[in-house]
């Protein structure tokens, strides 16, 4: 959307007006760019899809038997039903780190300089990047669900849809943390290393793989208040119908909104003021 | 006022921590002309371009693009400018055509304009055959041409070229020069940064020599050369020990100096033009000095830089506080600052 104005020199000049429509169209252009990247790297696509599937299979078949001794897992009937809704969260949390890596790389190659010199919305690169992660996260979760169904995961269908929605929304919110990381890191390798340092403890010290009850007290307190635990428990309660939904779901939504409220302005501001 | 300058910069300063990148520079570019910003690595050229391209906020001073302040109304400035950087800022994984279309869409051109303009630019920059290949398969010269094409989608009134030929082989460099000259003929105003003397000499109408964040000289290439003095006769003696005697002998016909001791070169002002060459030859013959080279030449921008800074043209790079552009591979044989 542009509006013609007359400048003092008397020559017609087009003054830029970034409206919601142009901001969305710019973001869509950038989303398209990043999704094309994913398709242009077929090997990366294959391995980054195999990886979460591999995690599902390893945890189910290596630890599943032993973990089923735990009474709090027994109530789910099988470890598959306990694990799958939780491990979705691991996938989107790690998938979101791609935002940090891609932004750091674009920054180093000068692509961000070009974008910043264009009359496009200041939010578009970040919104486009995080939306591309959301699309990818959704696709990978669908693949994991399919593999799960094949090996005997038996969710409640409507609840599963709700679970996927919460998990993917949480991954989107996480992407905005990584946007700040990516815009602050000097190289994409640093961005990757920094993202993993943040993500690993959150993912493993959580209720994704086991209930936190057996952890030492200090870790249990961390795990029980970890946002990933809330989202994993919400996803599990929705998909299986076992356990209370309301509390973990409420906490999940609080975290999703909270992360977005803090990290969206922070990263957009950082993008705008970058030197 | 038809004479609003394309670029007007006053007292611009920028520091990165302890490093002063711009120590107060003034620049002016008239519409339709080319300003060459000439200086060594770390002189502040890229910082100046980044401020003018709205990528960087200056600490102090004022920068106007067609009368619009880059700090106060960056969005309006962005619609008027094109930027092609030192690094070819193109997307490796997209094809050449996808790159151009993406930039066209981000300029908010209509779908028809995006299509037509992309095709037109691919033709113009000789990239039609490679249009559907991913950019990662392109050569350095092709990337640079695509980068240049991307900066032109919006038909900018003002184009910034930050070291457009750094790292290119001589043939690709002369291709880029041809394309830049054509743009200028069509009326595009250009700010060109370069560390190649030859490039500034060929492309720029006016040159600002910049060193350590300051403009240390400005004028046309001819003005800069003549400020260093007129024509000289350059003499290279065979034996290094003869250099001082050669200077003595040459002093009889004009003002003589040993300019490059290591290369055994002395010069003398050539007040009588070509006749001075004969005078110099005769004087050296009578003194029985062996000479390997004797020529009349005008001062080059190399001499200008040496004269202005007291440092040799091959200045050592220094950090200017942001990403290490200085690490780009240097190509080519010609003198550079």
Interface residues (C-beta under 8 A of the other chain):
Chain A: X1 X2 X7 X8 X9 X13 X14 X15 X16 X18 X22 X25 X26 X29 X32 X33 X36 X37 X40 X41 X108 X109 X110 X111 X113 X114 X115 X116 X117 X118 X119 X120 X124 X273 X274 X275
Chain B: X1 X2 X4 X16 X50 X53 X54 X55 X56 X57 X66 X67 X68 X75 X76 X78 X79 X81 X83 X85 X86 X87 X88 X89 X90 X91 X92 X93 X94 X98 X102 X103 X105 X106 X107 X108 X134 X150 X322 X323
